[in-house]
Amino acid sequence: EGDIARVEILRGPQGTFFGKNTTAGAINIVTSQPSNELSAQATLDYGNYDLKRVSAYVTGPLIADRLSASLSAYGVDRRGYVLNLYNGSHADSDRYTGGRAKLRATPNDALTIDLALDWLVENHANMFGESRPGGVPPIGGDEEDGPFTINQNSPPREARTNPGLSATVTYALPSGITRFAITAWRYARLHNFQDNYLCPRDYYWIDWHDWQHQFS
């Protein structure tokens, strides 16, 4: 939260800088650059269903007027509010951590080099629909489900890992023209498991694995 500089609402389509698929516009969250002045902040929240949330941000100089850095990190842990009647566990929980580290170098008045690393690690027991109440032929004798309950022998779960690196080099020519070079790498990995039959039997489920990486 502490490293958010501004939020831009861009009308669509945005086909040049933000990609050809942003037909309806884009919401662009711009993060703050590392500062030459030392500052820090932190927040801690606690809520119902054992919600615990913490975030922290620190920035400051490493070499005065030439090299500065910043680090932001956050974490969330919340117990699910949906009871699984099969084994007494809780679904729809949240557990994830993430952050961003930045480094800004200004060797001279014309040249600026920005390096950034960000990451997200997410694990939670997400839900897909409600369990089937009572017996569904040829399955019978299942416990009747109530509000905020499921009855599944294969609990739903989702895990996600999203790291990324970027480098931006900015050079101001004597003519007043500014040149940019932007390089980035991003990786995404996802594992999603859903018990689509929604009852304590092994009939139909989806075990989805996906990964993607790109360099630009």
KETI-924833 format. One record per residue (C-alpha): residue number from 0; residue in one letter; z, y, x. Coordinates in steps of 0.05 Angstrom, whole numbers. Example, Ala and Ser with C-alpha at 12.3 -4.5 7.8 and 13.67 -1.06 7.14 Angstrom:
<nodes>
+-----+-----+--------+--------+--------+
!   n ! res !     up !  north !   east !
+-----+-----+--------+--------+--------+
!   0 !   a !    156 !    -90 !    246 !
!   1 !   s !    143 !    -21 !    273 !
+-----+-----+--------+--------+--------+
</nodes>
This chain:
<nodes>
+-----+-----+--------+--------+--------+
!   n ! res !     up !  north !   east !
+-----+-----+--------+--------+--------+
!   0 !   e !      0 !      0 !      0 !
!   1 !   g !     16 !     48 !     56 !
!   2 !   d !    -52 !     44 !     88 !
!   3 !   i !    -93 !     63 !     27 !
!   4 !   a !   -127 !    130 !     40 !
!   5 !   r !   -167 !    136 !    -24 !
!   6 !   v !   -202 !     98 !    -80 !
!   7 !   e !   -274 !    115 !    -96 !
!   8 !   i !   -307 !    100 !   -163 !
!   9 !   l !   -382 !     97 !   -150 !
!  10 !   r !   -432 !     98 !   -207 !
!  11 !   g !   -486 !     44 !   -204 !
!  12 !   p !   -531 !     19 !   -182 !
!  13 !   q !   -511 !     22 !   -109 !
!  14 !   g !   -568 !    -11 !    -73 !
!  15 !   t !   -566 !     17 !     -2 !
!  16 !   f !   -497 !     16 !     29 !
!  17 !   f !   -460 !    -30 !    -18 !
!  18 !   g !   -513 !    -83 !    -30 !
!  19 !   k !   -567 !    -99 !    -81 !
!  20 !   n !   -520 !   -135 !   -130 !
!  21 !   t !   -476 !    -74 !   -147 !
!  22 !   t !   -517 !    -58 !   -208 !
!  23 !   a !   -458 !    -28 !   -247 !
!  24 !   g !   -430 !     11 !   -189 !
!  25 !   a !   -372 !     -4 !   -143 !
!  26 !   i !   -298 !      8 !   -133 !
!  27 !   n !   -289 !     25 !    -59 !
!  28 !   i !   -218 !     22 !    -30 !
!  29 !   v !   -216 !     62 !     35 !
!  30 !   t !   -159 !     46 !     82 !
!  31 !   s !   -127 !     96 !    129 !
!  32 !   q !   -146 !     99 !    202 !
!  33 !   p !    -92 !     91 !    255 !
!  34 !   s !    -54 !    155 !    268 !
!  35 !   n !    -32 !    190 !    332 !
!  36 !   e !     35 !    202 !    299 !
!  37 !   l !     85 !    146 !    292 !
!  38 !   s !    104 !    129 !    220 !
!  39 !   a !    126 !     68 !    181 !
!  40 !   q !    145 !     47 !    111 !
!  41 !   a !    166 !    -16 !     74 !
!  42 !   t !    178 !    -38 !      2 !
!  43 !   l !    216 !    -97 !    -27 !
!  44 !   d !    211 !   -119 !   -100 !
!  45 !   y !    247 !   -173 !   -140 !
!  46 !   g !    230 !   -193 !   -211 !
!  47 !   n !    236 !   -246 !   -264 !
!  48 !   y !    212 !   -317 !   -252 !
!  49 !   d !    241 !   -309 !   -181 !
!  50 !   l !    187 !   -259 !   -161 !
!  51 !   k !    195 !   -235 !    -89 !
!  52 !   r !    146 !   -184 !    -60 !
!  53 !   v !    149 !   -148 !      6 !
!  54 !   s !    100 !   -101 !     41 !
!  55 !   a !    104 !    -61 !    106 !
!  56 !   y !     61 !    -12 !    144 !
!  57 !   v !     67 !     19 !    213 !
!  58 !   t !     20 !     63 !    253 !
!  59 !   g !     24 !    103 !    317 !
!  60 !   p !     -7 !    117 !    386 !
!  61 !   l !    -13 !     68 !    443 !
!  62 !   i !    -45 !    119 !    489 !
!  63 !   a !    -37 !    191 !    466 !
!  64 !   d !   -101 !    219 !    436 !
!  65 !   r !   -142 !    161 !    462 !
!  66 !   l !   -117 !     95 !    430 !
!  67 !   s !    -78 !     84 !    366 !
!  68 !   a !    -62 !     24 !    322 !
!  69 !   s !    -37 !      5 !    254 !
!  70 !   l !    -11 !    -58 !    220 !
!  71 !   s !      0 !    -72 !    147 !
!  72 !   a !     25 !   -137 !    117 !
!  73 !   y !     49 !   -163 !     50 !
!  74 !   g !     74 !   -226 !     18 !
!  75 !   v !     86 !   -250 !    -53 !
!  76 !   d !    124 !   -311 !    -78 !
!  77 !   r !    135 !   -325 !   -153 !
!  78 !   r !    157 !   -387 !   -189 !
!  79 !   g !    110 !   -408 !   -245 !
!  80 !   y !    131 !   -395 !   -317 !
!  81 !   v !     95 !   -456 !   -346 !
!  82 !   l !    135 !   -522 !   -347 !
!  83 !   n !     99 !   -587 !   -331 !
!  84 !   l !    131 !   -639 !   -377 !
!  85 !   y !    104 !   -696 !   -335 !
!  86 !   n !    148 !   -683 !   -274 !
!  87 !   g !    188 !   -620 !   -288 !
!  88 !   s !    148 !   -577 !   -239 !
!  89 !   h !    124 !   -507 !   -254 !
!  90 !   a !     51 !   -485 !   -259 !
!  91 !   d !     20 !   -417 !   -253 !
!  92 !   s !     61 !   -399 !   -191 !
!  93 !   d !     38 !   -350 !   -138 !
!  94 !   r !     47 !   -352 !    -63 !
!  95 !   y !      4 !   -311 !    -16 !
!  96 !   t !      7 !   -269 !     46 !
!  97 !   g !    -43 !   -221 !     77 !
!  98 !   g !    -50 !   -161 !    121 !
!  99 !   r !    -94 !   -116 !    163 !
! 100 !   a !    -91 !    -95 !    236 !
! 101 !   k !   -131 !    -36 !    262 !
! 102 !   l !   -146 !     -7 !    330 !
! 103 !   r !   -180 !     61 !    341 !
! 104 !   a !   -205 !     84 !    409 !
! 105 !   t !   -231 !    154 !    424 !
! 106 !   p !   -253 !    154 !    498 !
! 107 !   n !   -283 !    223 !    489 !
! 108 !   d !   -297 !    274 !    434 !
! 109 !   a !   -364 !    243 !    417 !
! 110 !   l !   -348 !    169 !    416 !
! 111 !   t !   -302 !    131 !    367 !
! 112 !   i !   -292 !     56 !    365 !
! 113 !   d !   -256 !     24 !    306 !
! 114 !   l !   -236 !    -50 !    305 !
! 115 !   a !   -204 !    -84 !    245 !
! 116 !   l !   -177 !   -152 !    228 !
! 117 !   d !   -156 !   -172 !    158 !
! 118 !   w !   -132 !   -237 !    127 !
! 119 !   l !   -110 !   -270 !     62 !
! 120 !   v !    -76 !   -338 !     54 !
! 121 !   e !    -64 !   -358 !    -18 !
! 122 !   n !    -32 !   -419 !    -50 !
! 123 !   h !    -16 !   -424 !   -123 !
! 124 !   a !    -14 !   -472 !   -182 !
! 125 !   n !    -64 !   -440 !   -229 !
! 126 !   m !    -77 !   -467 !   -299 !
! 127 !   f !   -139 !   -485 !   -337 !
! 128 !   g !   -129 !   -487 !   -412 !
! 129 !   e !    -72 !   -519 !   -452 !
! 130 !   s !    -52 !   -592 !   -453 !
! 131 !   r !    -73 !   -636 !   -510 !
! 132 !   p !    -16 !   -642 !   -560 !
! 133 !   g !      8 !   -710 !   -585 !
! 134 !   g !    -38 !   -770 !   -579 !
! 135 !   v !   -113 !   -764 !   -571 !
! 136 !   p !   -150 !   -829 !   -584 !
! 137 !   p !   -152 !   -875 !   -547 !
! 138 !   i !    -92 !   -843 !   -515 !
! 139 !   g !    -27 !   -841 !   -555 !
! 140 !   g !     47 !   -829 !   -548 !
! 141 !   d !     43 !   -766 !   -504 !
! 142 !   e !    101 !   -717 !   -511 !
! 143 !   e !     87 !   -660 !   -558 !
! 144 !   d !     75 !   -596 !   -518 !
! 145 !   g !    107 !   -530 !   -536 !
! 146 !   p !     94 !   -458 !   -514 !
! 147 !   f !     88 !   -447 !   -439 !
! 148 !   t !     84 !   -521 !   -425 !
! 149 !   i !     32 !   -570 !   -399 !
! 150 !   n !     35 !   -646 !   -392 !
! 151 !   q !     -9 !   -667 !   -333 !
! 152 !   n !      2 !   -721 !   -281 !
! 153 !   s !    -43 !   -682 !   -231 !
! 154 !   p !    -15 !   -612 !   -225 !
! 155 !   p !    -67 !   -557 !   -217 !
! 156 !   r !    -70 !   -522 !   -150 !
! 157 !   e !   -113 !   -473 !   -111 !
! 158 !   a !   -113 !   -454 !    -37 !
! 159 !   r !   -154 !   -398 !     -7 !
! 160 !   t !   -163 !   -371 !     64 !
! 161 !   n !   -202 !   -307 !     76 !
! 162 !   p !   -202 !   -276 !    146 !
! 163 !   g !   -250 !   -221 !    170 !
! 164 !   l !   -266 !   -179 !    232 !
! 165 !   s !   -305 !   -114 !    237 !
! 166 !   a !   -325 !    -64 !    290 !
! 167 !   t !   -352 !      6 !    277 !
! 168 !   v !   -378 !     49 !    334 !
! 169 !   t !   -391 !    123 !    318 !
! 170 !   y !   -427 !    170 !    366 !
! 171 !   a !   -440 !    244 !    354 !
! 172 !   l !   -503 !    269 !    387 !
! 173 !   p !   -507 !    340 !    415 !
! 174 !   s !   -558 !    356 !    360 !
! 175 !   g !   -505 !    345 !    307 !
! 176 !   i !   -532 !    277 !    284 !
! 177 !   t !   -480 !    221 !    281 !
! 178 !   r !   -501 !    150 !    297 !
! 179 !   f !   -465 !     89 !    269 !
! 180 !   a !   -464 !     16 !    290 !
! 181 !   i !   -428 !    -31 !    242 !
! 182 !   t !   -415 !   -105 !    259 !
! 183 !   a !   -374 !   -153 !    217 !
! 184 !   w !   -356 !   -227 !    210 !
! 185 !   r !   -323 !   -258 !    148 !
! 186 !   y !   -300 !   -327 !    131 !
! 187 !   a !   -278 !   -356 !     64 !
! 188 !   r !   -250 !   -425 !     48 !
! 189 !   l !   -229 !   -449 !    -22 !
! 190 !   h !   -198 !   -513 !    -50 !
! 191 !   n !   -189 !   -515 !   -125 !
! 192 !   f !   -163 !   -575 !   -164 !
! 193 !   q !   -163 !   -577 !   -241 !
! 194 !   d !   -142 !   -634 !   -286 !
! 195 !   n !   -193 !   -621 !   -340 !
! 196 !   y !   -171 !   -676 !   -387 !
! 197 !   l !   -106 !   -637 !   -395 !
! 198 !   c !    -61 !   -697 !   -406 !
! 199 !   p !    -22 !   -747 !   -363 !
! 200 !   r !    -81 !   -794 !   -352 !
! 201 !   d !   -134 !   -798 !   -299 !
! 202 !   y !   -199 !   -788 !   -337 !
! 203 !   y !   -233 !   -724 !   -316 !
! 204 !   w !   -217 !   -674 !   -262 !
! 205 !   i !   -252 !   -625 !   -215 !
! 206 !   d !   -235 !   -625 !   -140 !
! 207 !   w !   -274 !   -566 !   -113 !
! 208 !   h !   -283 !   -549 !    -39 !
! 209 !   d !   -322 !   -488 !    -18 !
! 210 !   w !   -330 !   -450 !     47 !
! 211 !   q !   -374 !   -393 !     70 !
! 212 !   h !   -382 !   -349 !    131 !
! 213 !   q !   -427 !   -292 !    148 !
! 214 !   f !   -444 !   -246 !    206 !
! 215 !   s !   -476 !   -178 !    197 !
+-----+-----+--------+--------+--------+
</nodes>
